[in-house]
Amino acid sequence: MKSLITLVVTSSALLLTPMKSDAQVNMSRLAQVAKSCQENIFSSNYYKRMGFDTNSINQYLENSYNQEKAITHCIHSRYHYSLVLTKYPWLDSTGEILPGYPGSVVAASLASLFGSSNQTSILDCIANQDVSSRECSQTRQVIGSGANFREREIDWYRSYKVNVCPSCVVAHDEVSGSREEILKAFIKWFFTLEKAQRRELISLLGDGDEARELRLVIMREVKAAEKKYLEVRQGVEEQEQERRRQEVLGN
């Protein structure tokens, strides 16, 4: 209970935390993300929406160390997603690749998963349109797990989709042969975009140093946001510890 109270106080403290002039973290965004994460990550109803075994998740989250891991991964995913949508606001209105599975979530999660790679081959994959081709191998590996989310008993908290889009988890598990079917649906969705939007998306997800650097710029801000959250949380914990000490002393 004490650790959960600390999480609540931390999201409020973020808005009151002064930042150095060279800091790159959007504190308002981070506070909103932290608040939404603490509301969802410790809510059984959130996991029930995805069909998870809430008993095992609740048991996992009884440990304060596991709580910190889960909330940090949530902040990572949601801050990243929010940042991608800020840089590419048109993504939010491009529709779904499958019912309950927005194309924006696929694009943002691919940007996160491709990360530092400068050999994604995604443009060649899309041009080829054969999801079983060699050109599609890397995209095929990262776009879907090839297994049901609800059959996993570990590391659910690491998933971009679990943290960002519960309906995507349901859609993923309802598709037979999910990896190939999701990639097919993504390619079909890509061709519904306007030409300028396609070029912008490839500038984020494509091969080469420029696309790689853009993904890394986004990731650096995400990492800075995680660090800032943990710093503020540590400060809140230290203040609470000092308050309890003063209570013991009668001050």
C-alpha positions in Angstrom: 0.0 0.0 0.0 2.8 2.4 0.9 4.4 1.9 -2.6 1.1 2.5 -4.3 0.6 5.7 -2.4 4.1 6.8 -3.5 3.2 6.2 -7.1 0.2 8.4 -6.8 2.2 11.2 -5.1 4.9 10.9 -7.7 2.7 11.7 -10.7 1.6 14.9 -8.9 5.2 15.8 -7.9 6.3 15.6 -11.6 4.3 18.7 -12.5 6.0 20.6 -9.7 9.5 19.5 -10.5 11.7 22.3 -12.1 13.7 21.2 -15.1 17.1 22.4 -16.2 17.1 24.6 -19.3 18.7 21.8 -21.4 16.3 19.1 -20.4 14.4 17.4 -23.1 11.5 15.8 -21.2 8.0 17.2 -21.5 7.0 17.2 -17.8 3.3 17.6 -18.5 3.3 14.6 -20.8 5.3 12.6 -18.3 2.9 13.5 -15.5 -0.1 12.5 -17.6 1.6 9.2 -18.6 2.6 8.4 -15.1 -1.0 9.0 -13.8 -2.6 6.9 -16.5 -0.1 4.1 -15.9 -0.7 4.0 -12.1 -4.5 3.9 -12.8 -4.2 0.9 -15.2 -1.2 -1.2 -14.3 -2.6 -1.9 -10.8 -6.2 -2.4 -12.0 -7.6 -5.9 -12.4 -10.2 -4.6 -14.8 -7.5 -3.4 -17.2 -6.2 -6.9 -17.6 -9.6 -8.5 -17.7 -10.3 -6.4 -20.8 -7.5 -8.4 -22.5 -8.5 -11.8 -21.0 -5.4 -12.2 -18.8 -5.4 -14.3 -15.6 -5.7 -11.4 -13.1 -4.9 -13.6 -10.1 -1.3 -14.3 -11.3 -0.8 -10.7 -12.3 -2.1 -9.4 -8.9 0.3 -11.9 -7.2 3.2 -10.6 -9.3 2.4 -7.0 -8.5 2.4 -7.6 -4.7 6.2 -7.2 -4.8 7.4 -3.5 -4.8 10.3 -4.3 -7.2 7.9 -5.8 -9.7 5.6 -2.8 -9.3 8.5 -0.6 -10.3 9.4 -2.7 -13.3 5.8 -2.7 -14.5 5.2 1.0 -14.1 8.6 1.9 -15.8 7.8 -0.3 -18.8 4.3 1.3 -19.0 5.8 4.8 -18.9 8.3 3.8 -21.5 5.6 2.6 -23.9 3.1 5.3 -23.3 5.6 8.2 -23.4 7.0 6.8 -26.6 3.6 6.4 -28.2 2.6 9.9 -27.2 5.8 11.3 -28.6 5.3 9.5 -32.0 1.8 10.9 -32.2 3.0 14.4 -31.4 5.6 14.2 -34.2 3.1 12.5 -36.6 -0.3 13.8 -35.6 -2.0 12.5 -38.8 -1.3 8.9 -37.6 -4.1 9.1 -35.1 -6.7 9.4 -37.8 -5.5 6.7 -40.2 -7.9 4.0 -39.0 -7.3 0.4 -38.1 -5.4 -2.4 -39.7 -7.8 -4.9 -38.0 -10.8 -4.3 -35.8 -9.5 -2.8 -32.6 -6.0 -2.5 -33.9 -5.1 1.1 -34.9 -2.4 1.5 -37.5 -0.8 4.2 -35.3 0.0 1.6 -32.7 1.6 -0.7 -35.3 3.7 2.1 -36.6 4.8 3.4 -33.2 5.6 -0.1 -31.9 7.7 -0.8 -35.0 9.6 2.4 -34.4 10.3 1.2 -30.9 11.3 -2.3 -31.9 13.4 -1.4 -34.9 15.3 1.0 -32.6 19.0 1.3 -33.5 18.8 -1.0 -36.6 19.6 0.7 -39.9 18.6 -2.4 -42.0 14.8 -2.8 -41.4 14.0 -3.6 -45.1 10.5 -2.5 -44.4 10.2 -0.6 -47.7 11.3 -3.6 -49.7 8.9 -5.8 -47.7 6.0 -3.5 -48.5 7.0 -3.3 -52.1 7.3 -7.0 -52.4 3.9 -7.6 -50.6 4.9 -11.2 -49.9 4.9 -11.6 -46.1 6.9 -14.8 -46.3 9.7 -13.2 -48.3 13.2 -12.6 -47.1 12.6 -8.9 -47.3 9.8 -9.2 -44.8 11.7 -11.4 -42.3 12.7 -8.6 -39.8 9.3 -6.9 -39.9 7.6 -10.3 -39.6 9.6 -11.1 -36.5 8.8 -7.8 -34.7 5.2 -7.1 -35.8 3.7 -10.1 -34.0 4.8 -12.7 -31.5 3.4 -15.7 -33.3 1.8 -16.8 -30.0 -1.2 -15.6 -28.0 -0.6 -12.9 -25.4 -3.0 -14.7 -23.0 -0.9 -17.9 -23.0 2.1 -16.0 -21.7 2.8 -16.1 -18.0 5.9 -13.9 -17.8 7.0 -10.5 -19.1 3.4 -9.4 -20.1 4.4 -6.0 -18.6 7.1 -5.5 -21.2 4.7 -5.5 -24.1 4.1 -2.2 -26.0 0.6 -3.3 -26.9 -0.4 -4.4 -23.4 0.7 -1.0 -22.1 -0.7 1.1 -24.9 -3.6 -0.7 -26.6 -5.7 -3.4 -24.8 -7.9 -3.9 -27.8 -4.8 -4.6 -29.9 -4.0 -7.6 -27.6 -7.5 -9.0 -28.1 -7.2 -8.4 -31.9 -3.8 -10.0 -32.0 -5.0 -13.2 -30.3 -8.2 -13.5 -32.4 -6.2 -13.6 -35.7 -5.2 -17.0 -36.8 -1.5 -17.1 -37.6 -1.2 -13.7 -36.1 2.2 -12.7 -37.3 1.6 -13.2 -41.0 -2.0 -11.9 -40.8 -1.1 -8.8 -39.0 1.7 -8.0 -41.4 -0.6 -8.5 -44.4 -3.1 -6.2 -42.7 -0.4 -3.6 -42.0 0.8 -3.6 -45.7 -2.8 -3.2 -46.9 -3.3 -0.3 -44.4 0.0 1.3 -45.6 -1.4 1.6 -49.1 -4.5 3.4 -47.9 -2.2 6.3 -46.7 -1.6 9.4 -48.8 1.7 9.4 -50.6 3.1 12.1 -48.4 2.1 10.1 -45.3 3.8 7.0 -46.7 7.0 8.9 -47.2 6.9 10.3 -43.6 6.3 6.9 -42.2 9.2 5.4 -44.1 11.4 8.2 -42.9 10.7 6.9 -39.4 10.7 3.2 -40.0 13.0 2.7 -43.0 16.6 1.8 -43.6 19.6 4.1 -43.4 21.2 6.4 -40.9 18.6 9.2 -41.0 15.7 6.9 -40.1 17.8 5.2 -37.4 18.8 8.6 -35.9 15.2 9.7 -35.8 14.1 6.6 -33.9 17.1 7.1 -31.5 16.2 10.8 -30.9 12.7 9.6 -29.9 14.2 6.9 -27.7 16.6 9.2 -26.0 13.7 11.4 -24.8 11.8 8.3 -23.7 14.9 7.2 -21.6 15.3 10.7 -20.2 11.6 10.6 -19.2 12.0 7.2 -17.4 15.1 8.6 -15.6 13.2 11.7 -14.5 10.3 9.7 -13.2 12.6 7.5 -11.1 14.4 10.5 -9.8 11.2 12.2 -8.7 9.9 9.0 -7.2 13.0 8.5 -5.2 12.7 12.1 -3.9 9.1 11.4 -2.9 10.2 8.2 -1.1 12.9 10.1 0.8 10.5 12.8 1.8 8.1 10.2 3.1 10.8 8.4 5.0 11.9 11.7 6.7 8.3 12.5 7.6 8.0 9.2 9.4 11.2 9.8 11.2 9.9 13.1 12.4 6.7 11.5 13.6 8.6 9.0 15.6 10.5 11.9 17.2 7.3 13.8 17.9 8.1 16.7 15.7 
